[in-house]
Amino acid sequence: MKIIILGAGQVGISVAANLVNEDNDITLVDNNPAALQLVSERYDLRTVTGVASHPSVLEKAGARDADMILAVTNSDEVNMIACQVAYTLYHTPTKIARIREQAYLANNALFAQEALPVDVLISPEKLVTESIQRLIQHPGALQVVDFASGKAQIVAIKVAYDGKLVSHSIRNLKNELANIDYRIVLIFRDGKPLIPDGDTVIKTNDELFFLSSSDSIDRLLQVIRNNEKPLKNIIIAGGGNIGLRLAKSLEDNYKVKMIEMDPVKARFASEELNNTVVLNGDAADEELLVEEDIEHTDVYCSLTNADEANIISSMLAKRLGAHKVMALINRAAYVDLMQSNTIDIAISPQQATIGSLLTHIRKGDVAAVHSLRRGAAESIEAIAHGDKSSSNVVGKKINDIALPESATIGAIVRGDKVIIADSNTVIEAEDHVIIVVADKRDVSAVESLFQVGITFL
């Protein structure tokens, strides 16, 4: 596939890194030659310097025969105009744009083909907000991702040294959780992925990825976490787009406080929110946090625009007694450095965005793609089409499907039913098949399995 990525920021570079080794022809466009130089030294791709929305720049980048334009610059306006130019001059088949400003997103008529021809809109703020919501709804989880419109979920948890899971084999754990239908599809141990089997023994600090129906996941977490009480008190640091979105989504069900340093933003937030206490102050002010009862706070979310401020205030909140702290961190190096230390969960807007982008890039009929463990592995929801003669998977037992060693089929969603897969499960046409790939170099092999032959009509 020939893909032009507009914007060499965190998202653009991350997407390029994900796709460059998957038999794609990638061209990266940016008006910063220094950024492009760094990327070209690391990855085998083509770069073009210039303003991403200019017709001459798009022409030079190869838009005339591109399969896809991925507009992820830091400017909504540049992204939209680039899609318009690609449609008008080159009839580019697929145009994806990252749009941040709510004023644009609130009006769907803007993005009709006869107006601004953007095929797919990606809103990082919306995706991050939804990710945090899922984490708050599932206490103890490190990551929660949805499949089949929320019918199935993968939830990651870290094994505590004194927890129920330690020293159990996968097979024995099934006996302990006999009334819950689930599967552990992936384990990260010492930073390395492992596709477990029945004899795999769970160790302290393992990160386990459970796959099940949404209802079963809730019961599973309750049992593992010894019926931990639901979260109640939440403090949000930062009244920007993400902080405001999150407060609006939570304030009717939780006791929410917001801390915002900018008095103008604080006043705006107080007018927009109904049941949230908005405080004008510094989230890194120890006295303020103590006054606001930080030691009885269930979740502290630091969501300002500055990574360093989020890290410092989260570390302070944790030291002062907050039960769980989350920090919004843009720099990938910071994410891996901070998570699992003082900060419980480092939230990466790039990883939240990349999953949505990859959903539209993957070959075959792919309904959802999620990066697992900050991009180290990938989960794919693929729809099986065809019949026994035209498909590599339809009508076959999972044990007979030529999956790569690093891939496993964890579950099938058939209609409204979530079926936890085993080696004898037979895939039927139109099943939504949830696959976990531990080595992303094997993604293309998985994709090819779900592409029907030319004999299928």
Buried (B, 14 or more C-beta within 10 A) or exposed (E): BBBBBBBBBBBBBBBBBBBBBBEBBBBBBBBEEEBBEEBBEEBEBBBBBBBBBBBEBBBBBBBEEBBBBBBBBEBBEBBBBBBBBBBEEBEBEBBBBBBBEEEBBEEEEBBEEEEBBBBBBBBBBBBBBBBBBBBBBBBBBBBBBBBBEEBBBBBBBBBBEEBBBBEBBBEEBBEEBEEBBBBBBBBBBEEEBBBBEEEBBBBEEBBBBBBBBBEBBBBBBBEBBEEEEEBEBBBBBBBBBBBBBBBBBBBEBBBBBBBBBBEEBBBBBBEEBEEBBBBBBBBBBEEBBEEBEBEEBBBBBBBBEEBEBBBBBBBBBBEBBBBBBBBBBBBBEBBBBBBBEBBBBBBBBBBBBBBBBBBBBBBBBBBBBBBBBBBBBBBBBBBBBBBEEBBBBBBBEBEEBEBBEBBBBBBBBBEEEBBBBEEEBBBBBEBBBBBBBBBBEBBBBBBEBBBBEEEBE
